[in-house]
Amino acid sequence: MLDNRHFAIRYDEDITILDLLEDRISDLAPPDFSECLFEIVAMRPQRLIINFSKVRFAGSGTIGILVEAAKQLSQEGGILKFCCMDENVRETFRLLGLEGRIFEIFDHEADAIAAFK
């Protein structure tokens, strides 16, 4: 299991679940945030869920990293879904026009898992 201070990875059958461990993922996040995320994407998970349950703030630079990760994953045939997002964070994704267009966001992890089945 790959872990660092930003993420914890676990699995539900063939679904990879990435738990974000910090309450703020901002533009000032150390470079290893993106390096670790792209390392996970390079493993080519076909089904990836990012759980935002601990996140209370996401900066625009970090959102850009997530968009790029989704694009790379999609090019490899993978699908990315988000879950458990704080309403303020989710509103940022809505305002940027990302919810529904680029990202599927679910209220609960179980709903995101069920959407893959």
A tleap script that builds the chain and sets N, CA, C and O, in Angstrom:
source leaprc.protein.ff14SB
mol = sequence {
  NMET LEU ASP ASN ARG HIE PHE ALA ILE ARG
  TYR ASP GLU ASP ILE THR ILE LEU ASP LEU
  LEU GLU ASP ARG ILE SER ASP LEU ALA PRO
  PRO ASP PHE SER GLU CYS LEU PHE GLU ILE
  VAL ALA MET ARG PRO GLN ARG LEU ILE ILE
  ASN PHE SER LYS VAL ARG PHE ALA GLY SER
  GLY THR ILE GLY ILE LEU VAL GLU ALA ALA
  LYS GLN LEU SER GLN GLU GLY GLY ILE LEU
  LYS PHE CYS CYS MET ASP GLU ASN VAL ARG
  GLU THR PHE ARG LEU LEU GLY LEU GLU GLY
  ARG ILE PHE GLU ILE PHE ASP HIE GLU ALA
  ASP ALA ILE ALA ALA PHE CLYS
}
set mol.1.N position { 0.843 -1.186 0.000 }
set mol.1.CA position { 0.000 0.000 0.000 }
set mol.1.C position { 0.882 1.240 0.000 }
set mol.1.O position { 1.761 1.368 0.852 }
set mol.2.N position { 0.666 2.149 -0.931 }
set mol.2.CA position { 1.414 3.386 -1.063 }
set mol.2.C position { 0.781 4.447 -0.172 }
set mol.2.O position { -0.403 4.754 -0.311 }
set mol.3.N position { 1.559 5.000 0.731 }
set mol.3.CA position { 1.071 6.060 1.603 }
set mol.3.C position { 2.103 7.171 1.640 }
set mol.3.O position { 3.301 6.909 1.527 }
set mol.4.N position { 1.668 8.366 1.791 }
set mol.4.CA position { 2.529 9.487 2.125 }
set mol.4.C position { 1.704 10.420 2.991 }
set mol.4.O position { 0.606 10.068 3.421 }
set mol.5.N position { 2.224 11.590 3.244 }
set mol.5.CA position { 1.491 12.464 4.167 }
set mol.5.C position { 0.256 13.099 3.557 }
set mol.5.O position { -0.548 13.694 4.275 }
set mol.6.N position { 0.088 12.986 2.249 }
set mol.6.CA position { -1.064 13.572 1.575 }
set mol.6.C position { -2.195 12.574 1.342 }
set mol.6.O position { -3.366 12.954 1.341 }
set mol.7.N position { -1.850 11.290 1.144 }
set mol.7.CA position { -2.816 10.290 0.712 }
set mol.7.C position { -2.679 9.006 1.511 }
set mol.7.O position { -1.634 8.725 2.097 }
set mol.8.N position { -3.741 8.246 1.521 }
set mol.8.CA position { -3.708 6.835 1.915 }
set mol.8.C position { -4.487 6.102 0.825 }
set mol.8.O position { -5.533 6.574 0.380 }
set mol.9.N position { -3.986 4.973 0.407 }
set mol.9.CA position { -4.634 4.208 -0.651 }
set mol.9.C position { -5.197 2.925 -0.070 }
set mol.9.O position { -4.553 2.244 0.728 }
set mol.10.N position { -6.410 2.613 -0.488 }
set mol.10.CA position { -7.018 1.339 -0.113 }
set mol.10.C position { -7.817 0.857 -1.308 }
set mol.10.O position { -7.968 1.562 -2.306 }
set mol.11.N position { -8.324 -0.355 -1.184 }
set mol.11.CA position { -9.005 -0.969 -2.323 }
set mol.11.C position { -10.331 -1.572 -1.891 }
set mol.11.O position { -10.460 -2.102 -0.787 }
set mol.12.N position { -11.313 -1.483 -2.779 }
set mol.12.CA position { -12.593 -2.164 -2.628 }
set mol.12.C position { -12.750 -2.977 -3.913 }
set mol.12.O position { -13.194 -2.467 -4.942 }
set mol.13.N position { -12.377 -4.247 -3.827 }
set mol.13.CA position { -12.304 -5.114 -4.999 }
set mol.13.C position { -11.375 -4.470 -6.027 }
set mol.13.O position { -10.195 -4.278 -5.734 }
set mol.14.N position { -11.867 -4.130 -7.224 }
set mol.14.CA position { -10.996 -3.554 -8.249 }
set mol.14.C position { -11.060 -2.024 -8.298 }
set mol.14.O position { -10.628 -1.413 -9.276 }
set mol.15.N position { -11.590 -1.423 -7.262 }
set mol.15.CA position { -11.674 0.034 -7.182 }
set mol.15.C position { -10.580 0.538 -6.241 }
set mol.15.O position { -10.461 0.083 -5.104 }
set mol.16.N position { -9.789 1.483 -6.736 }
set mol.16.CA position { -8.760 2.118 -5.919 }
set mol.16.C position { -9.385 3.339 -5.258 }
set mol.16.O position { -10.002 4.168 -5.927 }
set mol.17.N position { -9.223 3.446 -3.942 }
set mol.17.CA position { -9.770 4.588 -3.199 }
set mol.17.C position { -8.611 5.355 -2.595 }
set mol.17.O position { -7.799 4.803 -1.853 }
set mol.18.N position { -8.548 6.620 -2.920 }
set mol.18.CA position { -7.481 7.494 -2.462 }
set mol.18.C position { -8.074 8.448 -1.431 }
set mol.18.O position { -8.889 9.307 -1.770 }
set mol.19.N position { -7.664 8.297 -0.175 }
set mol.19.CA position { -8.128 9.200 0.886 }
set mol.19.C position { -7.165 10.375 0.993 }
set mol.19.O position { -5.970 10.181 1.218 }
set mol.20.N position { -7.676 11.589 0.833 }
set mol.20.CA position { -6.859 12.770 1.067 }
set mol.20.C position { -6.780 12.981 2.574 }
set mol.20.O position { -7.806 12.952 3.255 }
set mol.21.N position { -5.578 13.192 3.104 }
set mol.21.CA position { -5.378 13.210 4.551 }
set mol.21.C position { -5.270 14.603 5.160 }
set mol.21.O position { -5.229 14.741 6.382 }
set mol.22.N position { -5.225 15.626 4.330 }
set mol.22.CA position { -5.056 16.988 4.848 }
set mol.22.C position { -6.361 17.765 4.735 }
set mol.22.O position { -7.188 17.479 3.869 }
set mol.23.N position { -6.542 18.748 5.612 }
set mol.23.CA position { -7.766 19.539 5.541 }
set mol.23.C position { -7.665 20.662 4.515 }
set mol.23.O position { -8.682 21.227 4.111 }
set mol.24.N position { -6.451 20.987 4.094 }
set mol.24.CA position { -6.245 22.024 3.076 }
set mol.24.C position { -5.357 21.458 1.977 }
set mol.24.O position { -4.209 21.089 2.224 }
set mol.25.N position { -5.886 21.394 0.782 }
set mol.25.CA position { -5.036 21.067 -0.355 }
set mol.25.C position { -5.014 22.329 -1.211 }
set mol.25.O position { -5.950 22.606 -1.961 }
set mol.26.N position { -3.949 23.072 -1.086 }
set mol.26.CA position { -3.883 24.392 -1.711 }
set mol.26.C position { -2.736 24.468 -2.702 }
set mol.26.O position { -1.956 23.529 -2.864 }
set mol.27.N position { -2.661 25.609 -3.354 }
set mol.27.CA position { -1.601 25.870 -4.320 }
set mol.27.C position { -0.230 25.773 -3.661 }
set mol.27.O position { 0.777 25.558 -4.336 }
set mol.28.N position { -0.195 25.930 -2.353 }
set mol.28.CA position { 1.072 25.914 -1.640 }
set mol.28.C position { 1.470 24.517 -1.203 }
set mol.28.O position { 2.489 24.341 -0.535 }
set mol.29.N position { 0.661 23.502 -1.580 }
set mol.29.CA position { 0.988 22.127 -1.200 }
set mol.29.C position { 2.342 21.765 -1.794 }
set mol.29.O position { 2.626 22.137 -2.933 }
set mol.30.N position { 3.172 21.062 -1.066 }
set mol.30.CA position { 4.488 20.688 -1.569 }
set mol.30.C position { 4.379 19.909 -2.874 }
set mol.30.O position { 3.360 19.268 -3.129 }
set mol.31.N position { 5.417 19.959 -3.697 }
set mol.31.CA position { 5.363 19.274 -4.993 }
set mol.31.C position { 5.071 17.780 -4.882 }
set mol.31.O position { 4.572 17.187 -5.839 }
set mol.32.N position { 5.367 17.158 -3.747 }
set mol.32.CA position { 5.125 15.720 -3.678 }
set mol.32.C position { 3.643 15.380 -3.716 }
set mol.32.O position { 3.300 14.217 -3.929 }
set mol.33.N position { 2.748 16.347 -3.519 }
set mol.33.CA position { 1.313 16.098 -3.703 }
set mol.33.C position { 1.061 15.661 -5.142 }
set mol.33.O position { 0.478 14.605 -5.389 }
set mol.34.N position { 1.506 16.483 -6.085 }
set mol.34.CA position { 1.281 16.143 -7.495 }
set mol.34.C position { 2.114 14.940 -7.913 }
set mol.34.O position { 1.632 14.098 -8.671 }
set mol.35.N position { 3.341 14.839 -7.441 }
set mol.35.CA position { 4.185 13.692 -7.796 }
set mol.35.C position { 3.541 12.384 -7.353 }
set mol.35.O position { 3.514 11.417 -8.114 }
set mol.36.N position { 3.027 12.347 -6.139 }
set mol.36.CA position { 2.397 11.130 -5.635 }
set mol.36.C position { 1.111 10.840 -6.398 }
set mol.36.O position { 0.847 9.686 -6.735 }
set mol.37.N position { 0.312 11.856 -6.676 }
set mol.37.CA position { -0.925 11.650 -7.414 }
set mol.37.C position { -0.633 11.083 -8.792 }
set mol.37.O position { -1.298 10.143 -9.229 }
set mol.38.N position { 0.353 11.642 -9.481 }
set mol.38.CA position { 0.667 11.156 -10.822 }
set mol.38.C position { 1.332 9.785 -10.777 }
set mol.38.O position { 1.246 9.027 -11.743 }
set mol.39.N position { 1.983 9.461 -9.686 }
set mol.39.CA position { 2.508 8.102 -9.506 }
set mol.39.C position { 1.351 7.107 -9.428 }
set mol.39.O position { 1.414 6.019 -10.001 }
set mol.40.N position { 0.310 7.489 -8.721 }
set mol.40.CA position { -0.879 6.632 -8.613 }
set mol.40.C position { -1.550 6.495 -9.981 }
set mol.40.O position { -1.938 5.396 -10.376 }
set mol.41.N position { -1.686 7.600 -10.699 }
set mol.41.CA position { -2.293 7.571 -12.033 }
set mol.41.C position { -1.461 6.686 -12.970 }
set mol.41.O position { -2.011 5.977 -13.813 }
set mol.42.N position { -0.137 6.732 -12.816 }
set mol.42.CA position { 0.747 5.914 -13.657 }
set mol.42.C position { 0.542 4.417 -13.428 }
set mol.42.O position { 0.889 3.603 -14.284 }
set mol.43.N position { -0.024 4.053 -12.266 }
set mol.43.CA position { -0.341 2.647 -12.010 }
set mol.43.C position { -1.554 2.189 -12.820 }
set mol.43.O position { -1.897 1.006 -12.826 }
set mol.44.N position { -2.195 3.133 -13.497 }
set mol.44.CA position { -3.336 2.889 -14.377 }
set mol.44.C position { -4.520 2.201 -13.709 }
set mol.44.O position { -5.026 1.202 -14.220 }
set mol.45.N position { -4.960 2.725 -12.582 }
set mol.45.CA position { -6.178 2.128 -12.015 }
set mol.45.C position { -7.345 2.388 -12.964 }
set mol.45.O position { -7.500 3.499 -13.472 }
set mol.46.N position { -8.148 1.384 -13.198 }
set mol.46.CA position { -9.287 1.551 -14.101 }
set mol.46.C position { -10.432 2.301 -13.429 }
set mol.46.O position { -11.222 2.980 -14.084 }
set mol.47.N position { -10.502 2.162 -12.120 }
set mol.47.CA position { -11.560 2.816 -11.334 }
set mol.47.C position { -10.914 3.459 -10.118 }
set mol.47.O position { -10.383 2.767 -9.249 }
set mol.48.N position { -10.962 4.769 -10.060 }
set mol.48.CA position { -10.317 5.511 -8.976 }
set mol.48.C position { -11.325 6.459 -8.340 }
set mol.48.O position { -12.013 7.212 -9.028 }
set mol.49.N position { -11.399 6.407 -7.016 }
set mol.49.CA position { -12.224 7.342 -6.241 }
set mol.49.C position { -11.290 8.141 -5.356 }
set mol.49.O position { -10.415 7.579 -4.698 }
set mol.50.N position { -11.476 9.456 -5.339 }
set mol.50.CA position { -10.747 10.296 -4.395 }
set mol.50.C position { -11.742 10.750 -3.342 }
set mol.50.O position { -12.743 11.397 -3.648 }
set mol.51.N position { -11.446 10.397 -2.086 }
set mol.51.CA position { -12.302 10.720 -0.949 }
set mol.51.C position { -11.802 12.013 -0.308 }
set mol.51.O position { -10.669 12.081 0.169 }
set mol.52.N position { -12.648 13.028 -0.300 }
set mol.52.CA position { -12.325 14.366 0.202 }
set mol.52.C position { -12.843 14.599 1.622 }
set mol.52.O position { -12.943 15.753 2.039 }
set mol.53.N position { -13.171 13.570 2.367 }
set mol.53.CA position { -13.867 13.757 3.641 }
set mol.53.C position { -13.120 14.648 4.639 }
set mol.53.O position { -13.758 15.274 5.484 }
set mol.54.N position { -11.800 14.720 4.565 }
set mol.54.CA position { -11.046 15.555 5.506 }
set mol.54.C position { -10.734 16.940 4.956 }
set mol.54.O position { -10.274 17.805 5.702 }
set mol.55.N position { -10.970 17.169 3.678 }
set mol.55.CA position { -10.580 18.414 3.010 }
set mol.55.C position { -11.622 19.500 3.245 }
set mol.55.O position { -12.818 19.285 3.045 }
set mol.56.N position { -11.157 20.659 3.667 }
set mol.56.CA position { -12.041 21.814 3.875 }
set mol.56.C position { -11.709 22.970 2.933 }
set mol.56.O position { -12.456 23.946 2.858 }
set mol.57.N position { -10.581 22.859 2.209 }
set mol.57.CA position { -10.179 23.901 1.263 }
set mol.57.C position { -9.341 23.271 0.151 }
set mol.57.O position { -8.438 22.476 0.413 }
set mol.58.N position { -9.651 23.635 -1.085 }
set mol.58.CA position { -8.861 23.187 -2.234 }
set mol.58.C position { -8.532 24.397 -3.093 }
set mol.58.O position { -9.433 25.069 -3.596 }
set mol.59.N position { -7.245 24.678 -3.261 }
set mol.59.CA position { -6.807 25.807 -4.073 }
set mol.59.C position { -6.934 25.521 -5.556 }
set mol.59.O position { -6.998 24.363 -5.970 }
set mol.60.N position { -6.969 26.573 -6.352 }
set mol.60.CA position { -7.167 26.410 -7.796 }
set mol.60.C position { -6.019 25.656 -8.455 }
set mol.60.O position { -6.247 24.902 -9.401 }
set mol.61.N position { -4.790 25.843 -7.979 }
set mol.61.CA position { -3.662 25.100 -8.545 }
set mol.61.C position { -3.811 23.613 -8.325 }
set mol.61.O position { -3.512 22.814 -9.213 }
set mol.62.N position { -4.269 23.239 -7.152 }
set mol.62.CA position { -4.488 21.834 -6.841 }
set mol.62.C position { -5.639 21.274 -7.671 }
set mol.62.O position { -5.583 20.129 -8.118 }
set mol.63.N position { -6.660 22.062 -7.874 }
set mol.63.CA position { -7.766 21.620 -8.725 }
set mol.63.C position { -7.255 21.394 -10.143 }
set mol.63.O position { -7.669 20.444 -10.808 }
set mol.64.N position { -6.365 22.254 -10.606 }
set mol.64.CA position { -5.749 22.052 -11.915 }
set mol.64.C position { -4.990 20.737 -11.992 }
set mol.64.O position { -5.040 20.050 -13.011 }
set mol.65.N position { -4.288 20.383 -10.922 }
set mol.65.CA position { -3.567 19.105 -10.857 }
set mol.65.C position { -4.561 17.947 -10.953 }
set mol.65.O position { -4.301 16.959 -11.639 }
set mol.66.N position { -5.694 18.070 -10.269 }
set mol.66.CA position { -6.719 17.020 -10.313 }
set mol.66.C position { -7.317 16.884 -11.713 }
set mol.66.O position { -7.610 15.774 -12.159 }
set mol.67.N position { -7.499 18.011 -12.407 }
set mol.67.CA position { -8.014 17.972 -13.781 }
set mol.67.C position { -7.014 17.241 -14.680 }
set mol.67.O position { -7.402 16.395 -15.486 }
set mol.68.N position { -5.740 17.567 -14.541 }
set mol.68.CA position { -4.712 16.907 -15.351 }
set mol.68.C position { -4.638 15.415 -15.044 }
set mol.68.O position { -4.483 14.601 -15.954 }
set mol.69.N position { -4.748 15.057 -13.780 }
set mol.69.CA position { -4.736 13.645 -13.393 }
set mol.69.C position { -5.922 12.913 -14.007 }
set mol.69.O position { -5.775 11.792 -14.494 }
set mol.70.N position { -7.096 13.539 -13.987 }
set mol.70.CA position { -8.293 12.926 -14.585 }
set mol.70.C position { -8.097 12.736 -16.083 }
set mol.70.O position { -8.488 11.708 -16.636 }
set mol.71.N position { -7.499 13.717 -16.737 }
set mol.71.CA position { -7.262 13.625 -18.169 }
set mol.71.C position { -6.306 12.468 -18.484 }
set mol.71.O position { -6.559 11.678 -19.393 }
set mol.72.N position { -5.212 12.374 -17.731 }
set mol.72.CA position { -4.250 11.291 -17.961 }
set mol.72.C position { -4.884 9.923 -17.710 }
set mol.72.O position { -4.675 8.978 -18.471 }
set mol.73.N position { -5.653 9.836 -16.640 }
set mol.73.CA position { -6.310 8.571 -16.313 }
set mol.73.C position { -7.290 8.176 -17.422 }
set mol.73.O position { -7.353 7.011 -17.815 }
set mol.74.N position { -8.036 9.131 -17.909 }
set mol.74.CA position { -9.004 8.884 -18.973 }
set mol.74.C position { -8.315 8.398 -20.251 }
set mol.74.O position { -8.833 7.520 -20.941 }
set mol.75.N position { -7.161 8.962 -20.561 }
set mol.75.CA position { -6.407 8.546 -21.752 }
set mol.75.C position { -5.964 7.092 -21.656 }
set mol.75.O position { -5.725 6.437 -22.671 }
set mol.76.N position { -5.858 6.598 -20.433 }
set mol.76.CA position { -5.471 5.205 -20.210 }
set mol.76.C position { -6.689 4.289 -20.013 }
set mol.76.O position { -6.544 3.110 -19.690 }
set mol.77.N position { -7.891 4.851 -20.212 }
set mol.77.CA position { -9.109 4.065 -20.088 }
set mol.77.C position { -9.673 4.011 -18.680 }
set mol.77.O position { -10.612 3.259 -18.416 }
set mol.78.N position { -9.108 4.804 -17.769 }
set mol.78.CA position { -9.582 4.814 -16.390 }
set mol.78.C position { -10.659 5.855 -16.150 }
set mol.78.O position { -10.860 6.765 -16.954 }
set mol.79.N position { -11.345 5.703 -15.035 }
set mol.79.CA position { -12.415 6.627 -14.650 }
set mol.79.C position { -12.151 7.111 -13.238 }
set mol.79.O position { -11.808 6.323 -12.356 }
set mol.80.N position { -12.312 8.411 -13.026 }
set mol.80.CA position { -12.091 9.054 -11.729 }
set mol.80.C position { -13.406 9.625 -11.221 }
set mol.80.O position { -14.132 10.295 -11.955 }
set mol.81.N position { -13.700 9.354 -9.958 }
set mol.81.CA position { -14.875 9.922 -9.293 }
set mol.81.C position { -14.428 10.500 -7.955 }
set mol.81.O position { -13.436 10.049 -7.383 }
set mol.82.N position { -15.147 11.486 -7.461 }
set mol.82.CA position { -14.871 12.095 -6.161 }
set mol.82.C position { -16.027 11.802 -5.219 }
set mol.82.O position { -17.155 11.565 -5.650 }
set mol.83.N position { -15.722 11.823 -3.913 }
set mol.83.CA position { -16.800 11.653 -2.932 }
set mol.83.C position { -16.485 12.402 -1.646 }
set mol.83.O position { -15.352 12.813 -1.397 }
set mol.84.N position { -17.530 12.564 -0.839 }
set mol.84.CA position { -17.440 13.096 0.530 }
set mol.84.C position { -16.853 14.495 0.569 }
set mol.84.O position { -16.036 14.802 1.438 }
set mol.85.N position { -17.257 15.338 -0.354 }
set mol.85.CA position { -16.700 16.672 -0.458 }
set mol.85.C position { -17.458 17.661 0.426 }
set mol.85.O position { -18.688 17.699 0.423 }
set mol.86.N position { -16.710 18.450 1.173 }
set mol.86.CA position { -17.258 19.555 1.950 }
set mol.86.C position { -18.023 20.480 0.984 }
set mol.86.O position { -17.594 20.682 -0.152 }
set mol.87.N position { -19.126 21.025 1.430 }
set mol.87.CA position { -19.961 21.842 0.552 }
set mol.87.C position { -19.203 23.050 -0.016 }
set mol.87.O position { -19.422 23.415 -1.171 }
set mol.88.N position { -18.323 23.671 0.764 }
set mol.88.CA position { -17.554 24.814 0.258 }
set mol.88.C position { -16.585 24.391 -0.842 }
set mol.88.O position { -16.424 25.097 -1.837 }
set mol.89.N position { -15.952 23.259 -0.665 }
set mol.89.CA position { -15.044 22.736 -1.692 }
set mol.89.C position { -15.844 22.375 -2.943 }
set mol.89.O position { -15.438 22.686 -4.062 }
set mol.90.N position { -16.968 21.725 -2.740 }
set mol.90.CA position { -17.808 21.330 -3.876 }
set mol.90.C position { -18.299 22.549 -4.647 }
set mol.90.O position { -18.382 22.520 -5.875 }
set mol.91.N position { -18.619 23.603 -3.939 }
set mol.91.CA position { -19.071 24.828 -4.591 }
set mol.91.C position { -17.972 25.401 -5.495 }
set mol.91.O position { -18.269 25.944 -6.559 }
set mol.92.N position { -16.728 25.284 -5.086 }
set mol.92.CA position { -15.608 25.722 -5.933 }
set mol.92.C position { -15.603 24.939 -7.241 }
set mol.92.O position { -15.421 25.521 -8.310 }
set mol.93.N position { -15.799 23.633 -7.165 }
set mol.93.CA position { -15.847 22.809 -8.367 }
set mol.93.C position { -17.035 23.201 -9.242 }
set mol.93.O position { -16.927 23.213 -10.469 }
set mol.94.N position { -18.165 23.521 -8.618 }
set mol.94.CA position { -19.349 23.951 -9.377 }
set mol.94.C position { -19.070 25.266 -10.097 }
set mol.94.O position { -19.350 25.405 -11.287 }
set mol.95.N position { -18.514 26.230 -9.360 }
set mol.95.CA position { -18.254 27.555 -9.935 }
set mol.95.C position { -17.280 27.484 -11.098 }
set mol.95.O position { -17.366 28.273 -12.038 }
set mol.96.N position { -16.362 26.544 -11.031 }
set mol.96.CA position { -15.397 26.363 -12.123 }
set mol.96.C position { -15.974 25.534 -13.267 }
set mol.96.O position { -15.301 25.315 -14.275 }
set mol.97.N position { -17.219 25.070 -13.117 }
set mol.97.CA position { -17.867 24.286 -14.154 }
set mol.97.C position { -17.326 22.871 -14.283 }
set mol.97.O position { -17.426 22.261 -15.347 }
set mol.98.N position { -16.751 22.344 -13.199 }
set mol.98.CA position { -16.126 21.031 -13.245 }
set mol.98.C position { -17.049 19.902 -12.809 }
set mol.98.O position { -16.912 18.769 -13.270 }
set mol.99.N position { -17.990 20.212 -11.919 }
set mol.99.CA position { -18.887 19.148 -11.455 }
set mol.99.C position { -19.857 18.787 -12.566 }
set mol.99.O position { -20.517 19.650 -13.145 }
set mol.100.N position { -19.929 17.495 -12.851 }
set mol.100.CA position { -20.829 17.012 -13.883 }
set mol.100.C position { -20.218 17.032 -15.273 }
set mol.100.O position { -20.563 16.195 -16.108 }
set mol.101.N position { -19.331 17.957 -15.535 }
set mol.101.CA position { -18.705 18.038 -16.851 }
set mol.101.C position { -17.405 17.238 -16.902 }
set mol.101.O position { -17.176 16.469 -17.836 }
set mol.102.N position { -16.567 17.424 -15.900 }
set mol.102.CA position { -15.286 16.708 -15.834 }
set mol.102.C position { -15.291 15.697 -14.701 }
set mol.102.O position { -14.756 14.596 -14.838 }
set mol.103.N position { -15.896 16.073 -13.583 }
set mol.103.CA position { -15.878 15.207 -12.401 }
set mol.103.C position { -17.289 14.827 -11.976 }
set mol.103.O position { -18.196 15.658 -11.949 }
set mol.104.N position { -17.450 13.549 -11.646 }
set mol.104.CA position { -18.659 13.088 -10.975 }
set mol.104.C position { -18.355 13.145 -9.483 }
set mol.104.O position { -17.364 12.578 -9.023 }
set mol.105.N position { -19.204 13.828 -8.734 }
set mol.105.CA position { -18.988 13.988 -7.297 }
set mol.105.C position { -20.179 13.385 -6.562 }
set mol.105.O position { -21.333 13.710 -6.841 }
set mol.106.N position { -19.875 12.503 -5.620 }
set mol.106.CA position { -20.909 11.816 -4.848 }
set mol.106.C position { -20.833 12.242 -3.391 }
set mol.106.O position { -19.758 12.537 -2.871 }
set mol.107.N position { -21.995 12.270 -2.740 }
set mol.107.CA position { -22.039 12.650 -1.329 }
set mol.107.C position { -21.360 11.610 -0.446 }
set mol.107.O position { -20.715 11.959 0.543 }
set mol.108.N position { -21.502 10.345 -0.797 }
set mol.108.CA position { -20.996 9.259 0.045 }
set mol.108.C position { -20.107 8.327 -0.777 }
set mol.108.O position { -20.324 8.131 -1.973 }
set mol.109.N position { -19.114 7.763 -0.117 }
set mol.109.CA position { -18.216 6.831 -0.779 }
set mol.109.C position { -18.966 5.632 -1.339 }
set mol.109.O position { -18.679 5.179 -2.447 }
set mol.110.N position { -19.915 5.125 -0.587 }
set mol.110.CA position { -20.690 3.962 -1.043 }
set mol.110.C position { -21.410 4.263 -2.356 }
set mol.110.O position { -21.545 3.377 -3.200 }
set mol.111.N position { -21.874 5.506 -2.541 }
set mol.111.CA position { -22.545 5.882 -3.784 }
set mol.111.C position { -21.574 5.897 -4.951 }
set mol.111.O position { -21.923 5.484 -6.056 }
set mol.112.N position { -20.351 6.373 -4.712 }
set mol.112.CA position { -19.333 6.387 -5.762 }
set mol.112.C position { -18.953 4.964 -6.153 }
set mol.112.O position { -18.795 4.659 -7.335 }
set mol.113.N position { -18.809 4.106 -5.166 }
set mol.113.CA position { -18.501 2.691 -5.430 }
set mol.113.C position { -19.626 2.059 -6.230 }
set mol.113.O position { -19.378 1.364 -7.215 }
set mol.114.N position { -20.857 2.296 -5.812 }
set mol.114.CA position { -22.018 1.712 -6.497 }
set mol.114.C position { -22.112 2.196 -7.940 }
set mol.114.O position { -22.576 1.458 -8.810 }
set mol.115.N position { -21.681 3.416 -8.203 }
set mol.115.CA position { -21.746 3.964 -9.560 }
set mol.115.C position { -20.819 3.221 -10.517 }
set mol.115.O position { -21.019 3.255 -11.731 }
set mol.116.N position { -19.812 2.553 -9.975 }
set mol.116.CA position { -18.900 1.756 -10.799 }
set mol.116.C position { -19.445 0.360 -11.097 }
set mol.116.O position { -18.947 -0.322 -11.992 }
set mol.117.N position { -20.461 -0.065 -10.353 }
set mol.117.CA position { -20.939 -1.450 -10.498 }
set mol.117.C position { -22.174 -1.538 -11.345 }
set mol.117.O position { -22.698 -2.630 -11.561 }
savepdb mol mol.pdb
quit
